[in-house]
Amino acid sequence: MLDRAKFCRMSFKEKCSEITFHGKLLATKKLGNHQVFLFWLKSFYVELWFNNRKGEIHGINSFESVKGLDFYLDDFSIQEIRKIVTDKN
């Protein structure tokens, strides 16, 4: 099973592939010229920062703590995110 430590050691291209094929999209948020996508990858969260103006990914950040979800709480509650994360479908 992929854990956060293994994910962090992956190349940029491998991370993008893992997010695309195994990530569960939880939320999106606009911040200036960026669109931030929050994904769940079985045991941790991943943020993908996409620059809309340049049309490219500017960063990938991963975290395990629910404290990292504070940025998204204006749009979703932690309870809603937990429901999505634990949903088997």
PDB file with one MODEL, atoms N, CA, C and O in Angstrom:
MODEL        1
ATOM      1  N   MET A   1       0.839  -1.182   0.000  1.00  0.00           N
ATOM      2  CA  MET A   1       0.000   0.000   0.000  1.00  0.00           C
ATOM      3  C   MET A   1       0.886   1.248   0.000  1.00  0.00           C
ATOM      4  O   MET A   1       1.911   1.309   0.678  1.00  0.00           O
ATOM      5  N   LEU A   2       0.466   2.212  -0.763  1.00  0.00           N
ATOM      6  CA  LEU A   2       1.204   3.466  -0.841  1.00  0.00           C
ATOM      7  C   LEU A   2       0.986   4.286   0.424  1.00  0.00           C
ATOM      8  O   LEU A   2      -0.152   4.545   0.818  1.00  0.00           O
ATOM      9  N   ASP A   3       2.078   4.690   1.055  1.00  0.00           N
ATOM     10  CA  ASP A   3       1.972   5.595   2.188  1.00  0.00           C
ATOM     11  C   ASP A   3       2.581   6.933   1.789  1.00  0.00           C
ATOM     12  O   ASP A   3       3.153   7.073   0.707  1.00  0.00           O
ATOM     13  N   ARG A   4       2.452   7.898   2.667  1.00  0.00           N
ATOM     14  CA  ARG A   4       2.912   9.252   2.356  1.00  0.00           C
ATOM     15  C   ARG A   4       4.423   9.298   2.115  1.00  0.00           C
ATOM     16  O   ARG A   4       4.880  10.007   1.219  1.00  0.00           O
ATOM     17  N   ALA A   5       5.192   8.565   2.890  1.00  0.00           N
ATOM     18  CA  ALA A   5       6.651   8.567   2.725  1.00  0.00           C
ATOM     19  C   ALA A   5       7.035   8.076   1.323  1.00  0.00           C
ATOM     20  O   ALA A   5       7.899   8.672   0.679  1.00  0.00           O
ATOM     21  N   LYS A   6       6.409   7.009   0.850  1.00  0.00           N
ATOM     22  CA  LYS A   6       6.691   6.500  -0.502  1.00  0.00           C
ATOM     23  C   LYS A   6       6.259   7.517  -1.558  1.00  0.00           C
ATOM     24  O   LYS A   6       6.961   7.742  -2.544  1.00  0.00           O
ATOM     25  N   PHE A   7       5.098   8.126  -1.337  1.00  0.00           N
ATOM     26  CA  PHE A   7       4.602   9.132  -2.273  1.00  0.00           C
ATOM     27  C   PHE A   7       5.590  10.292  -2.382  1.00  0.00           C
ATOM     28  O   PHE A   7       5.862  10.776  -3.481  1.00  0.00           O
ATOM     29  N   CYS A   8       6.119  10.734  -1.256  1.00  0.00           N
ATOM     30  CA  CYS A   8       7.054  11.864  -1.250  1.00  0.00           C
ATOM     31  C   CYS A   8       8.344  11.552  -2.011  1.00  0.00           C
ATOM     32  O   CYS A   8       8.982  12.462  -2.541  1.00  0.00           O
ATOM     33  N   ARG A   9       8.728  10.288  -2.070  1.00  0.00           N
ATOM     34  CA  ARG A   9       9.941   9.887  -2.795  1.00  0.00           C
ATOM     35  C   ARG A   9       9.717   9.707  -4.298  1.00  0.00           C
ATOM     36  O   ARG A   9      10.676   9.559  -5.055  1.00  0.00           O
ATOM     37  N   MET A  10       8.463   9.720  -4.728  1.00  0.00           N
ATOM     38  CA  MET A  10       8.154   9.537  -6.151  1.00  0.00           C
ATOM     39  C   MET A  10       8.586  10.763  -6.963  1.00  0.00           C
ATOM     40  O   MET A  10       8.711  11.868  -6.436  1.00  0.00           O
ATOM     41  N   SER A  11       8.807  10.535  -8.245  1.00  0.00           N
ATOM     42  CA  SER A  11       9.084  11.649  -9.148  1.00  0.00           C
ATOM     43  C   SER A  11       7.802  12.459  -9.352  1.00  0.00           C
ATOM     44  O   SER A  11       6.707  11.992  -9.041  1.00  0.00           O
ATOM     45  N   PHE A  12       7.949  13.652  -9.868  1.00  0.00           N
ATOM     46  CA  PHE A  12       6.798  14.508 -10.152  1.00  0.00           C
ATOM     47  C   PHE A  12       5.807  13.782 -11.073  1.00  0.00           C
ATOM     48  O   PHE A  12       4.599  13.810 -10.835  1.00  0.00           O
ATOM     49  N   LYS A  13       6.314  13.147 -12.099  1.00  0.00           N
ATOM     50  CA  LYS A  13       5.463  12.431 -13.062  1.00  0.00           C
ATOM     51  C   LYS A  13       4.732  11.257 -12.391  1.00  0.00           C
ATOM     52  O   LYS A  13       3.554  11.024 -12.662  1.00  0.00           O
ATOM     53  N   GLU A  14       5.426  10.529 -11.525  1.00  0.00           N
ATOM     54  CA  GLU A  14       4.798   9.413 -10.808  1.00  0.00           C
ATOM     55  C   GLU A  14       3.711   9.905  -9.859  1.00  0.00           C
ATOM     56  O   GLU A  14       2.661   9.275  -9.737  1.00  0.00           O
ATOM     57  N   LYS A  15       3.959  11.031  -9.187  1.00  0.00           N
ATOM     58  CA  LYS A  15       2.949  11.603  -8.299  1.00  0.00           C
ATOM     59  C   LYS A  15       1.700  11.985  -9.084  1.00  0.00           C
ATOM     60  O   LYS A  15       0.582  11.697  -8.657  1.00  0.00           O
ATOM     61  N   CYS A  16       1.888  12.633 -10.230  1.00  0.00           N
ATOM     62  CA  CYS A  16       0.740  13.028 -11.065  1.00  0.00           C
ATOM     63  C   CYS A  16      -0.062  11.811 -11.502  1.00  0.00           C
ATOM     64  O   CYS A  16      -1.293  11.845 -11.511  1.00  0.00           O
ATOM     65  N   SER A  17       0.633  10.736 -11.865  1.00  0.00           N
ATOM     66  CA  SER A  17      -0.038   9.502 -12.282  1.00  0.00           C
ATOM     67  C   SER A  17      -0.814   8.889 -11.112  1.00  0.00           C
ATOM     68  O   SER A  17      -1.958   8.466 -11.278  1.00  0.00           O
ATOM     69  N   GLU A  18      -0.201   8.841  -9.951  1.00  0.00           N
ATOM     70  CA  GLU A  18      -0.852   8.276  -8.765  1.00  0.00           C
ATOM     71  C   GLU A  18      -2.114   9.066  -8.413  1.00  0.00           C
ATOM     72  O   GLU A  18      -3.151   8.482  -8.101  1.00  0.00           O
ATOM     73  N   ILE A  19      -2.021  10.383  -8.465  1.00  0.00           N
ATOM     74  CA  ILE A  19      -3.180  11.237  -8.178  1.00  0.00           C
ATOM     75  C   ILE A  19      -4.289  10.993  -9.197  1.00  0.00           C
ATOM     76  O   ILE A  19      -5.459  10.867  -8.835  1.00  0.00           O
ATOM     77  N   THR A  20      -3.915  10.927 -10.463  1.00  0.00           N
ATOM     78  CA  THR A  20      -4.891  10.751 -11.546  1.00  0.00           C
ATOM     79  C   THR A  20      -5.637   9.428 -11.438  1.00  0.00           C
ATOM     80  O   THR A  20      -6.858   9.387 -11.582  1.00  0.00           O
ATOM     81  N   PHE A  21      -4.905   8.348 -11.185  1.00  0.00           N
ATOM     82  CA  PHE A  21      -5.520   7.024 -11.241  1.00  0.00           C
ATOM     83  C   PHE A  21      -6.027   6.504  -9.904  1.00  0.00           C
ATOM     84  O   PHE A  21      -6.886   5.623  -9.878  1.00  0.00           O
ATOM     85  N   HIS A  22      -5.515   7.029  -8.788  1.00  0.00           N
ATOM     86  CA  HIS A  22      -5.915   6.489  -7.493  1.00  0.00           C
ATOM     87  C   HIS A  22      -6.446   7.538  -6.511  1.00  0.00           C
ATOM     88  O   HIS A  22      -6.960   7.191  -5.447  1.00  0.00           O
ATOM     89  N   GLY A  23      -6.324   8.800  -6.863  1.00  0.00           N
ATOM     90  CA  GLY A  23      -6.794   9.851  -5.976  1.00  0.00           C
ATOM     91  C   GLY A  23      -8.290  10.045  -6.047  1.00  0.00           C
ATOM     92  O   GLY A  23      -8.905   9.884  -7.101  1.00  0.00           O
ATOM     93  N   LYS A  24      -8.863  10.393  -4.918  1.00  0.00           N
ATOM     94  CA  LYS A  24     -10.287  10.702  -4.834  1.00  0.00           C
ATOM     95  C   LYS A  24     -10.397  12.212  -4.609  1.00  0.00           C
ATOM     96  O   LYS A  24      -9.976  12.716  -3.567  1.00  0.00           O
ATOM     97  N   LEU A  25     -10.958  12.926  -5.574  1.00  0.00           N
ATOM     98  CA  LEU A  25     -11.083  14.377  -5.472  1.00  0.00           C
ATOM     99  C   LEU A  25     -12.078  14.736  -4.382  1.00  0.00           C
ATOM    100  O   LEU A  25     -13.225  14.289  -4.397  1.00  0.00           O
ATOM    101  N   LEU A  26     -11.623  15.555  -3.429  1.00  0.00           N
ATOM    102  CA  LEU A  26     -12.465  15.973  -2.316  1.00  0.00           C
ATOM    103  C   LEU A  26     -12.967  17.404  -2.461  1.00  0.00           C
ATOM    104  O   LEU A  26     -14.109  17.707  -2.117  1.00  0.00           O
ATOM    105  N   ALA A  27     -12.107  18.283  -2.973  1.00  0.00           N
ATOM    106  CA  ALA A  27     -12.479  19.696  -3.029  1.00  0.00           C
ATOM    107  C   ALA A  27     -11.584  20.436  -4.018  1.00  0.00           C
ATOM    108  O   ALA A  27     -10.480  19.997  -4.339  1.00  0.00           O
ATOM    109  N   THR A  28     -12.090  21.560  -4.483  1.00  0.00           N
ATOM    110  CA  THR A  28     -11.288  22.484  -5.288  1.00  0.00           C
ATOM    111  C   THR A  28     -11.485  23.882  -4.723  1.00  0.00           C
ATOM    112  O   THR A  28     -12.530  24.206  -4.160  1.00  0.00           O
ATOM    113  N   LYS A  29     -10.475  24.682  -4.885  1.00  0.00           N
ATOM    114  CA  LYS A  29     -10.544  26.038  -4.354  1.00  0.00           C
ATOM    115  C   LYS A  29      -9.706  26.951  -5.242  1.00  0.00           C
ATOM    116  O   LYS A  29      -8.611  26.579  -5.664  1.00  0.00           O
ATOM    117  N   LYS A  30     -10.220  28.145  -5.523  1.00  0.00           N
ATOM    118  CA  LYS A  30      -9.493  29.125  -6.319  1.00  0.00           C
ATOM    119  C   LYS A  30      -8.759  30.069  -5.381  1.00  0.00           C
ATOM    120  O   LYS A  30      -9.323  30.559  -4.403  1.00  0.00           O
ATOM    121  N   LEU A  31      -7.498  30.315  -5.694  1.00  0.00           N
ATOM    122  CA  LEU A  31      -6.676  31.218  -4.896  1.00  0.00           C
ATOM    123  C   LEU A  31      -5.807  32.022  -5.857  1.00  0.00           C
ATOM    124  O   LEU A  31      -4.768  31.545  -6.315  1.00  0.00           O
ATOM    125  N   GLY A  32      -6.238  33.238  -6.158  1.00  0.00           N
ATOM    126  CA  GLY A  32      -5.517  34.065  -7.128  1.00  0.00           C
ATOM    127  C   GLY A  32      -5.530  33.410  -8.495  1.00  0.00           C
ATOM    128  O   GLY A  32      -6.593  33.074  -9.018  1.00  0.00           O
ATOM    129  N   ASN A  33      -4.364  33.229  -9.071  1.00  0.00           N
ATOM    130  CA  ASN A  33      -4.233  32.580 -10.381  1.00  0.00           C
ATOM    131  C   ASN A  33      -4.198  31.060 -10.286  1.00  0.00           C
ATOM    132  O   ASN A  33      -4.074  30.376 -11.302  1.00  0.00           O
ATOM    133  N   HIS A  34      -4.307  30.533  -9.077  1.00  0.00           N
ATOM    134  CA  HIS A  34      -4.202  29.090  -8.886  1.00  0.00           C
ATOM    135  C   HIS A  34      -5.551  28.444  -8.604  1.00  0.00           C
ATOM    136  O   HIS A  34      -6.443  29.048  -8.008  1.00  0.00           O
ATOM    137  N   GLN A  35      -5.671  27.221  -9.042  1.00  0.00           N
ATOM    138  CA  GLN A  35      -6.763  26.336  -8.672  1.00  0.00           C
ATOM    139  C   GLN A  35      -6.109  25.253  -7.819  1.00  0.00           C
ATOM    140  O   GLN A  35      -5.162  24.604  -8.263  1.00  0.00           O
ATOM    141  N   VAL A  36      -6.603  25.054  -6.609  1.00  0.00           N
ATOM    142  CA  VAL A  36      -6.041  24.051  -5.716  1.00  0.00           C
ATOM    143  C   VAL A  36      -7.013  22.884  -5.653  1.00  0.00           C
ATOM    144  O   VAL A  36      -8.200  23.064  -5.379  1.00  0.00           O
ATOM    145  N   PHE A  37      -6.500  21.688  -5.909  1.00  0.00           N
ATOM    146  CA  PHE A  37      -7.303  20.467  -5.889  1.00  0.00           C
ATOM    147  C   PHE A  37      -6.872  19.640  -4.688  1.00  0.00           C
ATOM    148  O   PHE A  37      -5.682  19.383  -4.504  1.00  0.00           O
ATOM    149  N   LEU A  38      -7.827  19.223  -3.874  1.00  0.00           N
ATOM    150  CA  LEU A  38      -7.546  18.382  -2.712  1.00  0.00           C
ATOM    151  C   LEU A  38      -7.981  16.961  -3.025  1.00  0.00           C
ATOM    152  O   LEU A  38      -9.133  16.714  -3.384  1.00  0.00           O
ATOM    153  N   PHE A  39      -7.045  16.029  -2.885  1.00  0.00           N
ATOM    154  CA  PHE A  39      -7.305  14.611  -3.138  1.00  0.00           C
ATOM    155  C   PHE A  39      -7.053  13.791  -1.877  1.00  0.00           C
ATOM    156  O   PHE A  39      -6.313  14.204  -0.984  1.00  0.00           O
ATOM    157  N   TRP A  40      -7.685  12.621  -1.827  1.00  0.00           N
ATOM    158  CA  TRP A  40      -7.445  11.619  -0.793  1.00  0.00           C
ATOM    159  C   TRP A  40      -6.790  10.431  -1.479  1.00  0.00           C
ATOM    160  O   TRP A  40      -7.300   9.930  -2.482  1.00  0.00           O
ATOM    161  N   LEU A  41      -5.648   9.974  -0.937  1.00  0.00           N
ATOM    162  CA  LEU A  41      -4.942   8.813  -1.470  1.00  0.00           C
ATOM    163  C   LEU A  41      -4.830   7.728  -0.400  1.00  0.00           C
ATOM    164  O   LEU A  41      -3.738   7.461   0.101  1.00  0.00           O
ATOM    165  N   LYS A  42      -5.927   7.118  -0.055  1.00  0.00           N
ATOM    166  CA  LYS A  42      -6.061   5.986   0.865  1.00  0.00           C
ATOM    167  C   LYS A  42      -5.654   6.240   2.315  1.00  0.00           C
ATOM    168  O   LYS A  42      -6.330   5.751   3.221  1.00  0.00           O
ATOM    169  N   SER A  43      -4.578   6.983   2.571  1.00  0.00           N
ATOM    170  CA  SER A  43      -4.172   7.205   3.960  1.00  0.00           C
ATOM    171  C   SER A  43      -3.635   8.618   4.211  1.00  0.00           C
ATOM    172  O   SER A  43      -3.168   8.920   5.309  1.00  0.00           O
ATOM    173  N   PHE A  44      -3.702   9.474   3.201  1.00  0.00           N
ATOM    174  CA  PHE A  44      -3.220  10.842   3.355  1.00  0.00           C
ATOM    175  C   PHE A  44      -3.860  11.743   2.303  1.00  0.00           C
ATOM    176  O   PHE A  44      -4.475  11.270   1.347  1.00  0.00           O
ATOM    177  N   TYR A  45      -3.703  13.038   2.500  1.00  0.00           N
ATOM    178  CA  TYR A  45      -4.261  14.045   1.596  1.00  0.00           C
ATOM    179  C   TYR A  45      -3.170  14.589   0.685  1.00  0.00           C
ATOM    180  O   TYR A  45      -1.995  14.633   1.050  1.00  0.00           O
ATOM    181  N   VAL A  46      -3.585  15.000  -0.505  1.00  0.00           N
ATOM    182  CA  VAL A  46      -2.654  15.603  -1.463  1.00  0.00           C
ATOM    183  C   VAL A  46      -3.311  16.843  -2.054  1.00  0.00           C
ATOM    184  O   VAL A  46      -4.459  16.808  -2.498  1.00  0.00           O
ATOM    185  N   GLU A  47      -2.559  17.940  -2.051  1.00  0.00           N
ATOM    186  CA  GLU A  47      -2.987  19.158  -2.738  1.00  0.00           C
ATOM    187  C   GLU A  47      -2.193  19.287  -4.021  1.00  0.00           C
ATOM    188  O   GLU A  47      -0.974  19.117  -4.033  1.00  0.00           O
ATOM    189  N   LEU A  48      -2.886  19.587  -5.089  1.00  0.00           N
ATOM    190  CA  LEU A  48      -2.250  19.852  -6.368  1.00  0.00           C
ATOM    191  C   LEU A  48      -2.547  21.304  -6.718  1.00  0.00           C
ATOM    192  O   LEU A  48      -3.706  21.694  -6.858  1.00  0.00           O
ATOM    193  N   TRP A  49      -1.483  22.104  -6.858  1.00  0.00           N
ATOM    194  CA  TRP A  49      -1.615  23.536  -7.157  1.00  0.00           C
ATOM    195  C   TRP A  49      -1.403  23.735  -8.647  1.00  0.00           C
ATOM    196  O   TRP A  49      -0.319  23.479  -9.169  1.00  0.00           O
ATOM    197  N   PHE A  50      -2.458  24.197  -9.334  1.00  0.00           N
ATOM    198  CA  PHE A  50      -2.431  24.397 -10.783  1.00  0.00           C
ATOM    199  C   PHE A  50      -2.510  25.887 -11.094  1.00  0.00           C
ATOM    200  O   PHE A  50      -3.433  26.569 -10.649  1.00  0.00           O
ATOM    201  N   ASN A  51      -1.546  26.391 -11.856  1.00  0.00           N
ATOM    202  CA  ASN A  51      -1.536  27.787 -12.258  1.00  0.00           C
ATOM    203  C   ASN A  51      -2.385  27.928 -13.512  1.00  0.00           C
ATOM    204  O   ASN A  51      -1.999  27.456 -14.582  1.00  0.00           O
ATOM    205  N   ASN A  52      -3.541  28.576 -13.386  1.00  0.00           N
ATOM    206  CA  ASN A  52      -4.460  28.726 -14.519  1.00  0.00           C
ATOM    207  C   ASN A  52      -3.877  29.592 -15.629  1.00  0.00           C
ATOM    208  O   ASN A  52      -4.116  29.333 -16.808  1.00  0.00           O
ATOM    209  N   ARG A  53      -3.129  30.598 -15.268  1.00  0.00           N
ATOM    210  CA  ARG A  53      -2.567  31.510 -16.262  1.00  0.00           C
ATOM    211  C   ARG A  53      -1.519  30.809 -17.129  1.00  0.00           C
ATOM    212  O   ARG A  53      -1.495  30.991 -18.346  1.00  0.00           O
ATOM    213  N   LYS A  54      -0.660  30.015 -16.504  1.00  0.00           N
ATOM    214  CA  LYS A  54       0.411  29.331 -17.236  1.00  0.00           C
ATOM    215  C   LYS A  54       0.010  27.946 -17.729  1.00  0.00           C
ATOM    216  O   LYS A  54       0.688  27.363 -18.575  1.00  0.00           O
ATOM    217  N   GLY A  55      -1.102  27.417 -17.197  1.00  0.00           N
ATOM    218  CA  GLY A  55      -1.570  26.101 -17.619  1.00  0.00           C
ATOM    219  C   GLY A  55      -0.653  24.973 -17.186  1.00  0.00           C
ATOM    220  O   GLY A  55      -0.431  24.019 -17.932  1.00  0.00           O
ATOM    221  N   GLU A  56      -0.112  25.087 -15.952  1.00  0.00           N
ATOM    222  CA  GLU A  56       0.799  24.045 -15.487  1.00  0.00           C
ATOM    223  C   GLU A  56       0.680  23.851 -13.983  1.00  0.00           C
ATOM    224  O   GLU A  56       0.230  24.737 -13.256  1.00  0.00           O
ATOM    225  N   ILE A  57       1.092  22.679 -13.538  1.00  0.00           N
ATOM    226  CA  ILE A  57       1.098  22.364 -12.121  1.00  0.00           C
ATOM    227  C   ILE A  57       2.295  23.055 -11.488  1.00  0.00           C
ATOM    228  O   ILE A  57       3.423  22.934 -11.966  1.00  0.00           O
ATOM    229  N   HIS A  58       2.036  23.780 -10.409  1.00  0.00           N
ATOM    230  CA  HIS A  58       3.110  24.501  -9.725  1.00  0.00           C
ATOM    231  C   HIS A  58       3.544  23.835  -8.436  1.00  0.00           C
ATOM    232  O   HIS A  58       4.576  24.197  -7.872  1.00  0.00           O
ATOM    233  N   GLY A  59       2.783  22.879  -7.966  1.00  0.00           N
ATOM    234  CA  GLY A  59       3.209  22.205  -6.745  1.00  0.00           C
ATOM    235  C   GLY A  59       2.284  21.090  -6.335  1.00  0.00           C
ATOM    236  O   GLY A  59       1.097  21.083  -6.659  1.00  0.00           O
ATOM    237  N   ILE A  60       2.858  20.143  -5.610  1.00  0.00           N
ATOM    238  CA  ILE A  60       2.114  19.033  -5.031  1.00  0.00           C
ATOM    239  C   ILE A  60       2.536  18.938  -3.573  1.00  0.00           C
ATOM    240  O   ILE A  60       3.720  18.805  -3.264  1.00  0.00           O
ATOM    241  N   ASN A  61       1.565  19.006  -2.694  1.00  0.00           N
ATOM    242  CA  ASN A  61       1.817  18.976  -1.260  1.00  0.00           C
ATOM    243  C   ASN A  61       1.011  17.835  -0.656  1.00  0.00           C
ATOM    244  O   ASN A  61      -0.154  17.651  -1.007  1.00  0.00           O
ATOM    245  N   SER A  62       1.609  17.070   0.240  1.00  0.00           N
ATOM    246  CA  SER A  62       0.874  15.991   0.902  1.00  0.00           C
ATOM    247  C   SER A  62       0.920  16.185   2.410  1.00  0.00           C
ATOM    248  O   SER A  62       1.874  16.745   2.951  1.00  0.00           O
ATOM    249  N   PHE A  63      -0.133  15.710   3.082  1.00  0.00           N
ATOM    250  CA  PHE A  63      -0.197  15.797   4.536  1.00  0.00           C
ATOM    251  C   PHE A  63      -1.170  14.755   5.063  1.00  0.00           C
ATOM    252  O   PHE A  63      -2.028  14.256   4.336  1.00  0.00           O
ATOM    253  N   GLU A  64      -1.016  14.436   6.350  1.00  0.00           N
ATOM    254  CA  GLU A  64      -1.873  13.428   6.985  1.00  0.00           C
ATOM    255  C   GLU A  64      -2.827  14.024   8.017  1.00  0.00           C
ATOM    256  O   GLU A  64      -3.884  13.453   8.287  1.00  0.00           O
ATOM    257  N   SER A  65      -2.474  15.126   8.573  1.00  0.00           N
ATOM    258  CA  SER A  65      -3.252  15.720   9.655  1.00  0.00           C
ATOM    259  C   SER A  65      -4.486  16.457   9.132  1.00  0.00           C
ATOM    260  O   SER A  65      -4.429  17.119   8.096  1.00  0.00           O
ATOM    261  N   VAL A  66      -5.586  16.337   9.848  1.00  0.00           N
ATOM    262  CA  VAL A  66      -6.790  17.078   9.480  1.00  0.00           C
ATOM    263  C   VAL A  66      -6.575  18.579   9.620  1.00  0.00           C
ATOM    264  O   VAL A  66      -7.343  19.363   9.064  1.00  0.00           O
ATOM    265  N   LYS A  67      -5.548  18.991  10.352  1.00  0.00           N
ATOM    266  CA  LYS A  67      -5.216  20.413  10.480  1.00  0.00           C
ATOM    267  C   LYS A  67      -4.955  21.025   9.098  1.00  0.00           C
ATOM    268  O   LYS A  67      -5.234  22.204   8.881  1.00  0.00           O
ATOM    269  N   GLY A  68      -4.428  20.239   8.177  1.00  0.00           N
ATOM    270  CA  GLY A  68      -4.184  20.708   6.816  1.00  0.00           C
ATOM    271  C   GLY A  68      -5.449  21.019   6.040  1.00  0.00           C
ATOM    272  O   GLY A  68      -5.396  21.643   4.980  1.00  0.00           O
ATOM    273  N   LEU A  69      -6.593  20.586   6.566  1.00  0.00           N
ATOM    274  CA  LEU A  69      -7.876  20.818   5.894  1.00  0.00           C
ATOM    275  C   LEU A  69      -8.468  22.191   6.215  1.00  0.00           C
ATOM    276  O   LEU A  69      -9.481  22.576   5.631  1.00  0.00           O
ATOM    277  N   ASP A  70      -7.854  22.927   7.126  1.00  0.00           N
ATOM    278  CA  ASP A  70      -8.384  24.244   7.527  1.00  0.00           C
ATOM    279  C   ASP A  70      -8.672  25.143   6.330  1.00  0.00           C
ATOM    280  O   ASP A  70      -9.671  25.862   6.323  1.00  0.00           O
ATOM    281  N   PHE A  71      -7.819  25.109   5.332  1.00  0.00           N
ATOM    282  CA  PHE A  71      -7.963  25.927   4.117  1.00  0.00           C
ATOM    283  C   PHE A  71      -9.299  25.665   3.414  1.00  0.00           C
ATOM    284  O   PHE A  71      -9.821  26.545   2.730  1.00  0.00           O
ATOM    285  N   TYR A  72      -9.848  24.471   3.580  1.00  0.00           N
ATOM    286  CA  TYR A  72     -11.056  24.059   2.853  1.00  0.00           C
ATOM    287  C   TYR A  72     -12.340  24.167   3.667  1.00  0.00           C
ATOM    288  O   TYR A  72     -13.424  23.932   3.133  1.00  0.00           O
ATOM    289  N   LEU A  73     -12.244  24.512   4.933  1.00  0.00           N
ATOM    290  CA  LEU A  73     -13.412  24.454   5.819  1.00  0.00           C
ATOM    291  C   LEU A  73     -14.473  25.506   5.543  1.00  0.00           C
ATOM    292  O   LEU A  73     -15.580  25.407   6.071  1.00  0.00           O
ATOM    293  N   ASP A  74     -14.167  26.510   4.732  1.00  0.00           N
ATOM    294  CA  ASP A  74     -15.208  27.457   4.320  1.00  0.00           C
ATOM    295  C   ASP A  74     -16.203  26.788   3.375  1.00  0.00           C
ATOM    296  O   ASP A  74     -17.363  27.193   3.296  1.00  0.00           O
ATOM    297  N   ASP A  75     -15.744  25.768   2.664  1.00  0.00           N
ATOM    298  CA  ASP A  75     -16.565  25.097   1.666  1.00  0.00           C
ATOM    299  C   ASP A  75     -17.098  23.740   2.127  1.00  0.00           C
ATOM    300  O   ASP A  75     -18.171  23.314   1.700  1.00  0.00           O
ATOM    301  N   PHE A  76     -16.349  23.065   2.996  1.00  0.00           N
ATOM    302  CA  PHE A  76     -16.720  21.731   3.451  1.00  0.00           C
ATOM    303  C   PHE A  76     -16.406  21.600   4.931  1.00  0.00           C
ATOM    304  O   PHE A  76     -15.482  22.239   5.434  1.00  0.00           O
ATOM    305  N   SER A  77     -17.170  20.778   5.623  1.00  0.00           N
ATOM    306  CA  SER A  77     -16.843  20.487   7.015  1.00  0.00           C
ATOM    307  C   SER A  77     -15.942  19.253   7.049  1.00  0.00           C
ATOM    308  O   SER A  77     -15.913  18.468   6.102  1.00  0.00           O
ATOM    309  N   ILE A  78     -15.217  19.095   8.137  1.00  0.00           N
ATOM    310  CA  ILE A  78     -14.386  17.900   8.294  1.00  0.00           C
ATOM    311  C   ILE A  78     -15.257  16.651   8.253  1.00  0.00           C
ATOM    312  O   ILE A  78     -14.833  15.622   7.727  1.00  0.00           O
ATOM    313  N   GLN A  79     -16.458  16.723   8.794  1.00  0.00           N
ATOM    314  CA  GLN A  79     -17.363  15.570   8.777  1.00  0.00           C
ATOM    315  C   GLN A  79     -17.719  15.180   7.334  1.00  0.00           C
ATOM    316  O   GLN A  79     -17.784  13.994   7.012  1.00  0.00           O
ATOM    317  N   GLU A  80     -17.948  16.172   6.471  1.00  0.00           N
ATOM    318  CA  GLU A  80     -18.260  15.873   5.070  1.00  0.00           C
ATOM    319  C   GLU A  80     -17.066  15.219   4.379  1.00  0.00           C
ATOM    320  O   GLU A  80     -17.231  14.268   3.615  1.00  0.00           O
ATOM    321  N   ILE A  81     -15.879  15.724   4.647  1.00  0.00           N
ATOM    322  CA  ILE A  81     -14.674  15.152   4.036  1.00  0.00           C
ATOM    323  C   ILE A  81     -14.445  13.738   4.561  1.00  0.00           C
ATOM    324  O   ILE A  81     -14.086  12.845   3.793  1.00  0.00           O
ATOM    325  N   ARG A  82     -14.646  13.528   5.843  1.00  0.00           N
ATOM    326  CA  ARG A  82     -14.480  12.172   6.402  1.00  0.00           C
ATOM    327  C   ARG A  82     -15.456  11.191   5.772  1.00  0.00           C
ATOM    328  O   ARG A  82     -15.100  10.040   5.519  1.00  0.00           O
ATOM    329  N   LYS A  83     -16.692  11.636   5.515  1.00  0.00           N
ATOM    330  CA  LYS A  83     -17.673  10.765   4.870  1.00  0.00           C
ATOM    331  C   LYS A  83     -17.211  10.358   3.477  1.00  0.00           C
ATOM    332  O   LYS A  83     -17.311   9.190   3.101  1.00  0.00           O
ATOM    333  N   ILE A  84     -16.705  11.323   2.713  1.00  0.00           N
ATOM    334  CA  ILE A  84     -16.203  11.036   1.363  1.00  0.00           C
ATOM    335  C   ILE A  84     -15.028  10.076   1.435  1.00  0.00           C
ATOM    336  O   ILE A  84     -14.948   9.127   0.656  1.00  0.00           O
ATOM    337  N   VAL A  85     -14.119  10.317   2.365  1.00  0.00           N
ATOM    338  CA  VAL A  85     -12.904   9.504   2.503  1.00  0.00           C
ATOM    339  C   VAL A  85     -13.231   8.069   2.886  1.00  0.00           C
ATOM    340  O   VAL A  85     -12.590   7.140   2.394  1.00  0.00           O
ATOM    341  N   THR A  86     -14.210   7.870   3.751  1.00  0.00           N
ATOM    342  CA  THR A  86     -14.532   6.521   4.207  1.00  0.00           C
ATOM    343  C   THR A  86     -15.539   5.802   3.312  1.00  0.00           C
ATOM    344  O   THR A  86     -15.765   4.604   3.479  1.00  0.00           O
ATOM    345  N   ASP A  87     -16.147   6.521   2.362  1.00  0.00           N
ATOM    346  CA  ASP A  87     -17.103   5.923   1.441  1.00  0.00           C
ATOM    347  C   ASP A  87     -16.363   4.959   0.533  1.00  0.00           C
ATOM    348  O   ASP A  87     -15.366   5.333  -0.084  1.00  0.00           O
ATOM    349  N   LYS A  88     -16.827   3.745   0.445  1.00  0.00           N
ATOM    350  CA  LYS A  88     -16.170   2.701  -0.354  1.00  0.00           C
ATOM    351  C   LYS A  88     -16.437   2.821  -1.840  1.00  0.00           C
ATOM    352  O   LYS A  88     -15.739   2.195  -2.638  1.00  0.00           O
ATOM    353  N   ASN A  89     -17.430   3.610  -2.234  1.00  0.00           N
ATOM    354  CA  ASN A  89     -17.800   3.708  -3.657  1.00  0.00           C
ATOM    355  C   ASN A  89     -16.948   4.688  -4.391  1.00  0.00           C
ATOM    356  O   ASN A  89     -17.131   4.886  -5.592  1.00  0.00           O
TER     357      ASN A  89
ENDMDL
END
